[in-house]
Amino acid sequence: MVTLCCAQQITSQPPAKMAPSQAAKLLPVLLLAVAVLPRGRAVFNPEELLPYVELDEAAEQLRRSLLQSSGGTSQNLSEAPRAPALPPLPQTPEEHCALTIGSWCGPYYRQTPTQRPPPKRGNTSCPNNCSGLGQCQYDFGICYCPAGYGGADCSQPRKRPCWRMDSNKRDLGWHEFTEWSHSRCAGICDDDIAMCYCPPETKYGRIEAPHGAPPGTPPVRAGRPLYWCQPSTDESGNKVMWGAVKYEDLFGREGWCNADVPSFMCPCRIDGRIGTLCNIAVEMFCVNQCSGRGECDQGFCRCHEGWYGHDCSRRKAGLSMNTSPDYLGSKPWLEPAVTPPVAAEDPPRTKPQRVRPYIYVYDVRPEYSSDILQYRIERGHCSYRQFQHGNLTSWIGYNAYALESVLHETFLASEHRTFDPEEADYFYVPIMWACLFDVYGWNPLPRWPKEIHGPRPYGAAMMQRETMRWLNATFPWFARRGGRDHIWLTATDEGACCVFKDVWPGIFLSHWGRTEFPHTSGSQYHADNYGSGISHRDHDGEWLDLTSRTHACFDPKKDLVVPAFKRSEHFRSSPYVGAPPAERNIFLFFRGDLRLAPGQDPECKYSRCIRQTLYNRSLEENWREKYNVLLGDHATVQGDYSSLLSRSLFCLVAPGDGWSPRLEDAVLHGCIPVIIMDQVQAVFESILDMPSFSVRIAQKDMLNIISILKALSADQVQKMQDNLAKIWSRYRYLGVKMAVRDAEHVVSEHRERNGGFLRPNPGVQYAANSVDDAFSTIIQWLYARIPEVHGTATRT
């Protein structure tokens, strides 16, 4: 145990040198432990310890004696090359705050920790025990109900019928209504979530629980799904306007719904099922997998007896605390997906002391949170992870809005979380703003108001406003400071441009730092263009007059542009995670969407026409051959993305339909960002010395990009590269267990390929260490803003 613990500390870079007395006690244990391990099984070379300890004469003699007498493995290790010293982690506030601007960073590190009190635990009972269906929030005695159920005790139906569904959960008429919808169903509908299955009269059709069965009773037979599988013809061969699959392929003898091995396969995309026949049950995604103390139902946690909260991390008052999560005995496969919630420990063990800010995380009403997850259907939406065969936890490919689930889980697991709202410095409101974009428009629910199908930003803004109204009607804390201490994440393309003015006083974290006002939507995608005028009694007239026409998209005085989530595997070729430094022989790099296909973007609105203009100029002037500039899409610029970035000196940062994660890609690979987007702040530009590690070019000057970059001296370029190594970790999140293990895996592979040593590249000390990562940066900034947010700042 000592060996494993200490090895982890050493490979992650110990914080400081040990005193001789400590080293004398520790070194023999480490050396002896390594000596008795089979050859090749050593976790680390004990010689790697030497740069970080101070040995007095006695300890040095003991080290030599042990190495000489232990034989075999130890002797070989003593003869092995000494591990190169890694760059040190920051120790002082001044070192932590390198390349920051203003005074926000230092105060956090100058705090005096205080003893962490036991967490507040509620015992207020809920009506009818939530009918055995919902989750009781014991702090307030409120029932949180799963999709399909509502009312004060979760006993009332709260349905989401499929599109054009009749009272028997069947379609109203294949030919009577010709429009297509995601949730239009040619079989039978699960009207809790608007999911379509093969009809019960088919061999693999869904058979629901018998009439009169208690609410929540599972179906007799789940049935094969008909999601994205709609008929193009009826039984007689007549055309059905809203489908694409022949009737026989679905309902014939050899079709999907009847054959053991069907001739046609419908896609299996619903969370909780995998396999070509969609018949293998696996775990579904829930926030922090209910902390291993509940059962996950497509995003809704059904907490085990006595546990509560969105993540089931809290224990009802008066009940004993289990020291081990429930999954350790019954579901060991959950372990990689569960980040232990430190603040829920009673008594506190992992972090017995704490510092501010204290952040209260609301258990938001299901309509604005878990319902959206349950309605999403597709396991690849609204998350960063999923379960595969054998309940193996795996990463979802690319989800631009993954930060929504990552940040929610990180706040829940954070040592800064408090369960006492009265002591909270801030309140995090985890609505599913970005997830709604994946669900909105598939069905009349969820929509606010139900009868209006506006653009997706309208739907999200209305949901956020409804959340604010619910907070005000249910709790006293939003009104206490006018919402200024409430934190919202708006991770979609144009961020907070369209939030309602009565929510705007809050703190907005987004990826889009557009500062100009007045403003209009820059999205080329009509469903995301917030410029459509909509009038309705629910918002007392034209919604634009209450949203985008009242404020900018981003206010650097109160908001923060935060990085998108990138796992370490995404930048595996970066020298910052231990990869061999590559020659940066690509002068300028960009690969991404250009919207150049005929008719795709005739007005050249996408990316403000920046990407397209530079790409066309690069062809006209032969930049690739002249300067080794790679600008293009996936067809014209091929190769491993991480390798290309690690070989690039400069990397273009230009918008897409709003934000684009190109700055994160550049920084994480040590490529100097070249920012071209007027009146838009890049990630952390309001708090970091961006000119010290990036280049900004005005849009009017973008065609001079080559001459501008060529004019930089070698010393200027080297200084920017040196500075990137100091701040890159602030663009990476390591707050959830999967991200930590992913980083450790990438680092371990590089160490193994380098003879067991981690290359001492500049910046590599942060490779698998969460010191000053993106979440830490947000926390440090929030701490500095407490006086202003609370109204206690001294005015000068």
Secondary structure, 3 states (H helix, E strand, C coil): CHHHHHHHHHHCCCCCCECHHHHHHHHHHHHHHHHHCCCCCCCCCHHHHHHHECCCHHHHHHHHHHHHHCCHHHHHHHHCCCCCCCCCCCCCHHHHCCCECCCCCHHHHCCCCEECCCCCCCCCCCHHHHHHCCEEECCCCEEECCCEEECCCCCEEECCCCECECCCCCECCCCCCCCCCCCECCCEEECCCCEEECCCCCCCCCECCCCCCCCCCCCCECCCECCCCCECECCCCCECCCCCECHHHHHCCCCCCCCCCCCCCCCCCECCEECCCCCEECCCCCHHHHHHCEEEECCEEEECCCEECCCCCEECCCCCCCCCCCHHHHCHHHHHHCCCCHHHCCCCCCCCEECCCCEEECCCCHHHCHHHHHHCCECCCCCCEEECHHHCEEECCCCCCCHHHHHHHHHHHCCCECCCCCCCCEEECCCCHHHHHHHCCCCCCCCCCCCCCCCHHHHHHHHHHHHHHHHHHHCCHHHHCCCCCEEEEECCCCCCCCCCCCCCCCEEEECCEECCCCCCCCCCCHHHCCCCCCEEHHHCEEHHHHCCCCCCCCCCCCCEECCCCCCHHHHCCCHHHCCCCCCCCEEEEEECCCCCCCCCCCCCCHHHHHHHHHHHHHHHCCHHHHHCEEEECCCCCCCCHHHHHHCEEEEEECCCCCCCCHHHHHHHHCCEEEECCCCEECCCCCCECHHHCCEECCHHHHHHHHHHHHCCCHHHHHHHHHHHHHHHHHHCCCCCHHHHHHHHHHHHHHHHHCCCCCCCCCCHHHCCCCCCCHHHHHHHHHHHHHHHHHCCCCCC
